[in-house]
């Protein structure tokens, strides 16, 4: 981890909020690898605490997520990226199929 760890009591507060699922009011962001993170309502050391969807990771401060996992994008931005990527892959496939005949 890059910076100061989120204290155990703050983590417990985050986990308490998610015992019955993730709150719908928490926005979701995606890192450079496409991994989703919840932007919680909790803060520590002047920064937002983010909860990864990956179950084997602890909550992290937003600045540490940015430093370790790259820029974060909104769900809409990530969907646009995936749509563009899929369209590019379809074009490349069609070009390969057209060139093989």
C-alpha positions in Angstrom: 0.0 0.0 0.0 1.3 3.4 -0.8 0.1 5.7 2.0 -1.4 5.6 5.4 -3.7 2.6 6.0 -7.3 3.3 6.7 -7.7 2.7 10.5 -9.5 -0.4 11.6 -12.4 1.5 13.2 -13.1 3.3 9.9 -12.9 0.0 8.0 -15.4 -1.5 10.5 -17.8 1.4 9.8 -17.5 0.8 6.0 -18.1 -3.0 6.5 -21.1 -2.3 8.7 -22.6 -0.2 5.9 -22.2 -3.1 3.5 -23.4 -6.0 5.6 -26.6 -6.1 3.5 -25.1 -5.1 0.2 -23.4 -1.9 -1.1 -25.4 1.2 -0.5 -27.0 2.5 -3.7 -25.9 6.0 -3.0 -22.2 5.2 -3.3 -20.9 6.0 -6.8 -18.8 3.4 -8.5 -15.5 4.2 -10.3 -13.2 1.9 -12.3 -9.4 1.8 -12.2 -7.1 1.4 -15.1 -7.6 -2.4 -15.0 -11.4 -2.1 -15.0 -11.7 -3.0 -11.3 -14.7 -1.3 -9.6 -14.4 0.8 -6.5 -17.1 2.2 -4.3 -16.7 5.9 -3.3 -18.0 5.6 0.3 -19.4 8.3 2.6 -16.5 7.7 5.0 -13.4 9.8 5.2 -10.0 9.7 6.9 -7.1 12.1 7.0 -9.0 14.5 4.8 -9.7 12.0 2.0 -12.5 9.7 0.9 -12.4 6.1 1.8 -12.9 3.8 -1.2 -14.0 0.2 -1.0 -12.8 -2.2 -3.7 -15.2 -4.8 -5.1 -12.4 -7.3 -4.8 -13.1 -9.1 -1.6 -9.5 -9.7 -0.7 -8.6 -6.0 -0.3 -9.1 -3.5 2.5 -10.7 -0.1 2.0 -8.1 2.5 0.8 -7.9 6.3 0.7 -8.8 7.7 -2.7 -5.4 9.3 -3.2 -3.8 5.8 -2.6 -6.1 4.2 -5.1 -5.1 6.8 -7.6 -1.4 6.3 -6.9 -1.5 2.5 -7.0 -4.2 1.7 -9.5 -4.1 4.7 -11.9 -6.9 7.1 -12.8 -10.5 6.4 -11.9 -13.3 6.8 -14.4 -17.1 6.9 -13.8 -19.4 4.0 -14.9 -20.5 6.1 -17.9 -16.9 6.7 -19.0 -16.0 3.0 -18.5 -19.1 1.9 -20.6 -18.1 4.3 -23.4 -14.5 2.9 -23.3 -15.9 -0.7 -23.5 -18.2 0.2 -26.4 -15.4 1.8 -28.3 -13.1 -1.1 -27.6 -15.7 -3.6 -28.7 -16.4 -1.7 -31.9 -12.7 -1.6 -32.7 -12.4 -5.3 -32.1 -15.4 -6.0 -34.4 -13.9 -3.8 -37.2 -10.5 -5.6 -36.9 -12.2 -9.0 -37.0 -14.3 -8.0 -40.0 -11.1 -6.7 -41.7 -9.3 -10.0 -41.0 -12.2 -12.0 -42.3 -12.4 -9.9 -45.4 -8.7 -10.3 -46.1 -8.8 -14.1 -45.6 -11.2 -14.7 -48.4 
